[in-house]
């Protein structure tokens, strides 16, 4: 054939490509100029340091320390922007190269409390991953119910019946998204005139199922008729509680059974309900413990680790996807896109996990709580990926099972994933369930490497980040992939209190890592609001360094936000939320971490509520901030807002009354004004609003007293 030798083989096309982001040179020039400005500020602070006899020496030193930290933090953020890369998979090449020889995939869905995470929401996520455009005989879904709830089990049983109509409907009409709750909410009427009859039938089936589930939850228990539907209900009796129950493993759909088919006669994926054993004398270890139980390889984070062990007993797929129960699949081809990275002939054997970004479908106008994190998802995580350091974020992540189970990377080993596509084992369903229950016992991990060298790491709130670091330390390379169509969509916090609590949990996990040998760092600077001039006069050349760094940094931040699709108002809202997080969430996270390390307190895992009242939801959709609680964090926010308001008013009065210090305080007054403008929603909630989302009177009184006392301190 032409000039080719008979023995020559054409090299396979790569299944993905990596491109470096444009504008790298311009950003590096900007970075160098800002670095020069920061160094100039440090020089100014050093040579202008007041002597021991001069007033304001310690305030000056405090500002110097804050600016040193700012410079250090800026250099860290610069490093992840230095080499921003983007990944592009080729699904068509994957199909052409492997055809029907694709590996099996195990999907882990985790839930913890049916009161906070409604079972109807959970099963919508389950149904979305059951409906992937992927061979169903190579797809197994495991719902890990850390609450051990009979309601969640009943909801999953209902979902297993509904899937017989939902899955063929999705594939016949190429439905997106494949979460029934999201799909019917977005499509109140079908657009395609050929769909209506089947669309109406499936929607009615879904609404009927939803009503049955909600009715059972409202009644507070399942009737005898319902309990007679499946032997799994025998697991629940009067002695079973959320914190004290045996291992529960029920295979609701046996993917290896030729009779397990949908209404069109096609095979259904395997569906398993799992509740790990809980006893009062055993620690629970939050989500990680649950995940570790699905793989056959104890004690601290059993939820995900239990899933790993149990899945290995039942299906043992070489690829694992884990998602939170509120993160439904928004792209039916997400598995194939992820496999493009794992199955690339040249680089696929080095890849440990493929992380998709966390995205949300309930973002209000201009994102008042800064939930989207566009720059973080599109720039910072892509920059970390460019350094081969993409983090494992805990949800929306595809793992290579062997890397998650502690296997060291070796360049000599190139295991073929498609040769490991085991599905249901030859054992009977009863035998698989009984064998899996042993792996989900709370005593199984005692004396093993689970939570240390295998599965998710125990002892941290941010078990996902630590686990990702450990995997990278074993020589594996991670991948971060941010497609145009979001692979997963979840529920974002829609009140200020929920947003602060979520960031407190994240921050506490970060601080725990900081105090460990992995040691990333974050700290918040404070500004002094006294009458001591802490900045150069406007007429001084030193002022140019401060002005340039401030203007350039914010201009770059705005440019990044607009490039990522945010509005200018959304960027402004994100600045307000960062101020709130710095002064509350991360502060309390740091305190809790320190007291925990000293043994004065114990780490508590808080689940973000997924359900709020209609009034709260309406205000959220209108872009009105929801305060409405008497938490300590809200008191701090209100106090600091009032303190800046008093400081700004005092500075203006000194200028009006001609105290002769106006020029020296110009920058401080200007910064005070910026903080006051940022806090306008706080002042509205304190003095102008009369709805239930306003700041309570008790918080307003405490904040007025504390801020007034703080203003009096410099007088004495």
N, C-alpha and C positions, 0 to 999 in steps of 0.2 A: 504494500500500500504506500504509494509515493516513495519517499526516501527514508521511511521509518524502518527500523529493524524489527523483526518479528517479536523479539523478547522485550522491546521497549514498552513501558506503560506510561500513559499520560498521568502526570501528577494530579491528584484530586484538587478541585477548587476549594479554597477556604470557605468555611461555613459562616464566618463573620469577619468583619474588618474593623479596625480601630483608626479613628481620625483625630488628629490634634485640633483643638478649637482654634478658630481664627482670631486675629487680634492679639496674639501672644506678645509680639514686639511692642505694641502700643501699651499694653498693660505693664510690661516690664520697665518701660521708660517711666510710666506713672509711678510704679513702685519705688524706683530709685529716687525720684524727686521727693516722694513722701518720706522715705527713709532719711534723706538729708534734712528735711524739715523736722522730723522727730529728734534726730541727733542735735539739731540747733536748739530745740527746746530743752534737751538735757543739759547742753552747755550753758544755756541761760540760767537754768535752775542752779547749776553748780557754782557759777561765778557770782551770782547775785544772792547767794545764801545769806540771810541776816546773821549777824553775830549773836553771841549768847546774851548780850545785853539788850539787843533790839527786840521790839514787840513783834510777835507773829512768827518767830523762828519755827515753832513746832507745826504751825499751820502750813508754812512753806515746805517743811520736810514732808508733811503728809501729802501735799500736792505733788511733790517730786516723786514720792513712792508710787502715787497713782499714775503719774505719767510714765514712769519706768515700766509699770505693769501694762499700761496701754501700748507702749512700744513693743513689749515682749509679746503681748496678745496679737498685735497687728502682724508681727513677723510670722506667728503661727498661722494666722489666716492667709497671709501672703503665700506661705509654702504650699497650701492646698490649691491655690489658684495659679501656681507657676506652670503647671503642665496639665491643663484641663483636656480630657479626652472624651470621645463619644464612641459608643459601640453600635454596630449595625449588623444584625444577623440576616442570613439568607435562608428562609424557610423552604423555598423551592429546591435549593441545592440539597437541603437535608433530606427531603422526600426522594429526590432523584438518586441520592447516594445510598440511602438505607431502605427505601420502600416501606415494607411492612415489618422490618426488623428493628423497630424502635424499642427502647428499653421500657420496662415497667416503671411506674411512678406511684409512690405512696403519698397521699395528701393528708396532712394533719390539720384539723381544725380544733382550736382550743376555746373552751368557755368555762366560766367559773361560778356564776351566780345568776339564776333565772330571773331574779328580781331586778337586777341591773342590766343584764343582757337578755332581753326577751327571747324565749325559744323560737318565736316566729322569725325573728331576725337571724338567729343562728341557723335555722334550717334553710333560709334563703341563701346564705353563704354556702351551706353544704350542697344545695341543689345547683348552685352556679359552678362549683368545681366538679360535680358529677357530670355536667353537661359539656365538658371540654371537647373540642374537636380532636379526639385522641381515641385509639382503639380501646373500647371499654374492658376488654379482657386483660389489659395491661394497666388498669387504673383502679386503685383501691383508696377509699376515703375512710378516715378514722376520726370520729368525733370524740375528743377527750373532754369529759364533763367533770371538772374539778369540784363541782357542787354536788355530784352524785344525785341529781334531781330526777325524780320520777317524771316530772313534767317535761324535762328535756328529752328523756327517753321516749315518752309518748309522742312528742313533736317529731322526733327522728323517725319513729315508726310510721307516722302519717306521711312524712316526706318520702319514705321508701315506696309507699303506694303511689303517691302523686308523681314520682319520677317516671313512672311507666308512661304517663302522658306528656310530661314536661320535656323530657329529653328528646323524644322524636319530634315534638313540636319545634324545639329550638333548632334542631339540625335540618329540619325540612325547610324552615323559613329563615335560616341564618340569623336567628335572634341574637341581639346584643343590647344590653348586657344579659347574662343568663341567670341572674338572680330574679326570681319572679316578683319579689317586692319592688325592686328597682325598675324592672321592665314595665310592669303595669302602672307604676307611678309616673314613668316618663311617657307612656303611650296610653293615654286614657281612651283613645279611639284608634283602631288600626288604620294605617295610611294605605296599605295595599288592599285593593278591593277584592282580591282573591283570598284574603285571609279571614275576613270577619267571622264566618261560621265556626271554624276551628278556634279562632282567637277567643270568641265569646264562650265556647265550651271550656277551654282550658282556664280562662279567667274565673269562670264560675266554680270550677273544681278547686282552684287555688283559694278563692274567697271562702268556700265551704270548709276547706281544710283549716284555714286560719281561724274561722269562727269556732270550729270544734276545739282547737287547741286553746284558744282564749277562754272558752267556756269552762273547760276543765280546770284551768288555772284559777279562774274566778271562783269556782266551786271549792277549790282547795284540795282536790283529790280526784282520783280516777274511779269510775264506777266499775261494778263487777263485769258488765258487758265489755268494757274496754280492756280490763285485765285479762279477760278470757281470750283476747285477740293474739296474745303472744306470751310465751313462757318466760320472757325476760322480766315481766312484772312480778314474778315470784321472788325476785331479788330484794324487793322492797317490802318491809314489814314494819311493825310498830317500834322495833328496836333500831331501825336504820335512821341515822341523822346525817346531816351534812359533814360533821367532823368525826363521825364514828360509823364506819360501814366497811364491809368486805370488798374485795375486788369484784368488779362487775364487767364482764366482757360478753357482748352479744353480737353475733354476726347476723345482721338483718337482711342483707343480700349476699348470697354466696356466688361470687363471680365465676366460680368453677362449675356451677350447676347449670347444665344446658337448659333447664326450665326457667332460669332467672332471666327473663326477657321482658322488653317493653311491649307496648301495644302494637308496634310494627314488627315484632319478632326478632329484634336485635338484642344482643347480649347487654345486660346491665353491669355497671361496675360494682365491685365489692363495696359493701357499706358496713362499718363496724362501730358499735357504741362501746366506749370504754370509760369506766370510772375507777381510778386507782384506789387501792385500799387506804383508808384513813383511820388512824387510832389516836386517841388523846395523848398518848405517850410518844408519838412519832412526829418529828418536824415535817412540814409539808413542802417547803421550798418553792412555792409559787409555780410559775409556768414551766421552769426548766425541768423540774421533777416530773411533771406530766409528760413532757416530750420524750424523756429518756426511756420510758417504758415500752416503746414500740420497736425495740431492736434487741436480739438475744444476747447479747454480750453481757446507794439506796438512800440513800436517805435524804438528801438535802433538796434536790429540785426534781421531784418525781414526775410531774405532769408530762412534760415533753419527752423526758428521758424514758418514761414508761411507754409512751407511744412508740419510741424507737424500738424497744425490745419486743413489744407485742406485734408490731408490724412485721418484724423479722420472723416471728413465729408463724404468722399467717400468710404474708405475701412476699416479704423480703425483697422489695424493689430496690435497685441500686441508686435510684434518685428519689429524694424526699422533698416535698414542698410543705412548708408550714405557714399557716395564715391564722390571724385572729378571727374570732367569730363574727366581727363586724366588718371584716375586709372581704367583700364578695369579689368574685372574678369579673372583671370588666372586659376581658379580651379572651375569647375562646381558643386562641392560638398561642397563649402565653407559654404553654408547655413546650411546644415545638420551637418557639423562639429561644427559650432557655437551653434546650437541647443542642441548638446550633453551637453554643459555646462548649458544652461538655463533649460533643462528638466530633469536633474539629480534629482532623488527622494530625495536624502539626502541633497545636497548642492545647487541645481539649483535655489531655491526660493530666495537665498541670492544674486544672481549675477545680477548686474545692466547692465554691458556692456561687450562685448568681443572684444578686440582690436587686429586687425592684424597689422603686421609691414608695413611700407611704403617701397616698393621695386620698382626698375626701370628696364626697358628693353633696355635702350639706354646707358649703361655704357661703356665708352671707355676702352681700354687696360690700366690696372694698375690704373684706376679710378683717373684721374689727378685732379679732383675737389672734391674728397673725398665725393661723393654722397651716396655711399653704406651704410656707417656707420655700418659696420658689427658688431663690438664690441658693439656698442650702441644697435643694434637690438637683438643680440643674448645673450648678457651678462647683460648690464645695465637694459634694460627693463624687462628682465627675473628676475633680482635681485629685481627690484621694485615690480614685481608681487609676488615674494617670501615674501615680506613685506605687501601684500594685498594693494599695492599702485600703480597698473598699471595705467598710465595716459591715458586720452582720447586724441588721436593725431589728430582728426579732419577729418580723412578719413579712410575707411576700418574698420569701427566700427559697430558692431551690438548692438543695445540698447533695453532694456526693456522699452516699451513706458511709463509705469507708473513712472519709476524712472527718466526718462528724463523730465517728466511733473511735477516734484516736490513732488512726493509721498514719505513719510518717510518709511524706512524699518521697518517692524514689524515681529518678529519671529512667531507671532500668525497667520499671514496671509500667506497662501500658495495657491495663485491663480493658477489654472491649465491653462497653456497657450493654450493647445489644445482645451479647452472649450471656448476660446475667438476668434476662427478663423473666424471672420466675413470677408466677401469679399464685393462685391458691395452691397450697400444698395438697398432697394426696390424702391426708388425714380427713376424717369426717368433721363436720362442723362442731359437734359436741367435743371431740378430742381437741380441736384447735382452741375452743373456748376454755376448756379446763386447763390446757397447757399454758394459755396466755394469762390466766388468772394468777398463776404462780409468779409470772414475771412482773405482775402489777402489784404484788404484795409489798407492804411498806417495809418489810424486813429483807427484801431481796438484795438490796444494794449494800447491805452491811458487810464490810470486809472486802468489797470490790473496788474497782477503779472508777465506777460510775460517779459522775460529778467532779472527778479530779482529772483523769486522763481520757475518759470516755464520756460521750454525750455532752450536754450543756454543763458548764462549770457552776458549782454551788457557792453560796456565800455572798453573792452580790445581787443588788436589785437590777443592775444592768447585766444580767447573765448573758444576754445576747452579744454585747460588745466584747466581753471577756472571752466568750467562746470563739468569736471571730478572730481575736488576737492570738488565742492559743492555736487555732488552726493554721494561721499564717506563720506562727513560729515553727510549725512542723514542716514548713517548706512549700505549702500549697499557695496558689495564687487565686484570689477572689476576683469577681467581675461585678461591676455595677452597671446596670442597663436601665436606661430611662427612655422608654419608647414614646412616640407621639400619642398613641392611644394608651391610656393608663391601664396597667394590667390588673390592678386591684384598687377598689374604692371603699373607704370606710366612713365612720361617723366621727366627726371632729367635735371637740368640746364646744358647747354653745352658751356657756355662762363664764363670767370672769373667774369665779371660784373654781370651776372644773378645769379651766385652762391653767390656773396657778398650781392647783394640786398635781396636775399631770406633769408640769415642768419641775415641780418639787421632787416628784418621784424620779424623773430622769436625772435631775441635778444630783440627787442623793446617790444614785447609782454611779454617776461620774466621779463624785468625791470619794466613793468607796474605792474606785479604781485608782484614783490619785494617791490614796493612802496605801495602795498595794504596790507591787513591784512594776506594774505596767505604767502608772504615773502620767496620764494626761492631766492638764492643769486648767483651772478656770477660777477666777476670783472677781469680785466686783469693786470698782473704785468708788470712792465717796468724794463729794465736793464740800468745801468749807464755805459757809454762807455768813461770814463775819464781815466787819468793816475793814479788814486787813487787805490791802491790795495784793492779790496773789498772781496777777498777770501784768505784763509790761504795759505801759501807757500806749494808747493808740498811735501817738506820734513817734514811738520808738521803733527802730528797725527790727528789734526782737519780736515785735507784734506780728510781723509778716510771717514768721515761722508758725506761730499758733494759728493765724488766720488761714494760711495755706493748707496746713495739715487738716484742719477742721473742714474747710471747704472742699478740698480734694477728696477726702475720705467719704464725705456725704455725697458728693457728685458721683463718685464711682459706685456708691451703694445705690443711688437712684438709677443710674444707668443699668446696673445689673438687674434691678427690679423690673424696669421697663422692658429690658431685653427678654426677661423670663415671662413676660405677659402680665405683670402686675400693673395696677394703676398707681398714680402718684399718691392718691389717698390711701391705698392699701399699704404703700411703703411707709407713709406717715403713721398709720395704725401699727405697723410692725415696730417702729421706733418706740411707740408708747408701750407696747407689750414687752419689749426688751427691758425698758426701764422698770416695769412692774416685776418682771422675772428677776432682774438683778437684785432688787431691794427686798424681795419676799421669798419667792420659790427657791432660789439658789442659796439665799442666806439660811433659811430653815433647813434646806437639804444639807448644808455644811454643818450646821449645829447638830442635827440628828446623826450625821455620820460620825462626828467627833465623839458625841456622848455614847453612841453605839460601840465605837472602838474602845472606849474606856470602860465599857460594861455597865453604863448607867441606864441604858435603854436597849430595846430590841427593835430590829427592823420590821416594819409593818408594810405589807404590800397593799396599796389602795387601787381599786379598780375604778376606772372612769365610767360614770353612769352614762348609759346610752339613751335614756328616756327622760324627757322634761315635759312640763305642762304646756298647754297650748298658748297661754299668755307669754311664757318665756320664749317659746318658739317664734311667736309673732314678733316680739321685740328683736330677737336675733335676726330674723329675716329683714327687718327694717333697718338693721345696722345700729341698734341702740344697745349700749353695753349693759350687761346684767350684773348688778352688784348684789343687793337683796339678802346678804348674809352678814352675820356678826363675827366673822372669823378674825383671828389676829392678823393675818396677812392683809385683809381689807383695812383694818385699823392703821397699819403701817403705811399703806398706800395713801389713805386720806390724810394722815398726819404729815407725811412728806409733801403732799400737794399743798396743804395749808402753810407749811413752813416756807416753801418757796414763794407762795403768794405773799406772805407777810414780809419775806426778805425783799421781794421785788418792790412792794409798796414802800418799805423803809428806804430802799435805795433811791427811789424816785423822790421821796420827801427830802432826802439829804441833798439831792441835786436842786430841787425847787428852793429849799431854804438856804442854799449856797454855803455848805459846810467846807468847801474848798477841796473836796476829795473826789469830785465827780469824774475827772479824767482817769484817776487811778482805779476807779471801780467800774469803768465803762464795760469792760469785758465780763465782769461778774454779773453786772445788772443785765447784760445781754443774754448770758447763759441762763440767768434766772427767768427771764422772759420766755425763752425757748421752753423751759421746763413747765412754766405756767400754761403756755399754749398747749403743750402735750397733755396736760392734766385737765383740760376744759371739760371732758366728760365726767371727771370726778367732781368738779365744782357744781356741774349741773345736777349730779346725783345727790350732792350734799344739800343744795339750797333751792333748786328749781323744780325738780321732778316730784310727782305725787303718786306714781305707780308703784307696784310691788317690787320693781327692780331698782328702786332708789336705795341709797345708803341708809341703813336704819338709824334712828335718832340716837340710840346708845352709842353707836360707832362715831357719829358726828360729835357728840359731847366729849367722848374720850379723845378724839383727834384734836378738837379745839383746845382742850386743857393741855395736852402733851405738846402741841406746837407752840402754844403761848409760853409754856414753861421753857421750852427750848430757845425761844427768842429772848427770854430774860437772862439766860445763862451768861452771855458775853458782858452784860451790864455789871456783873459782880466778878 
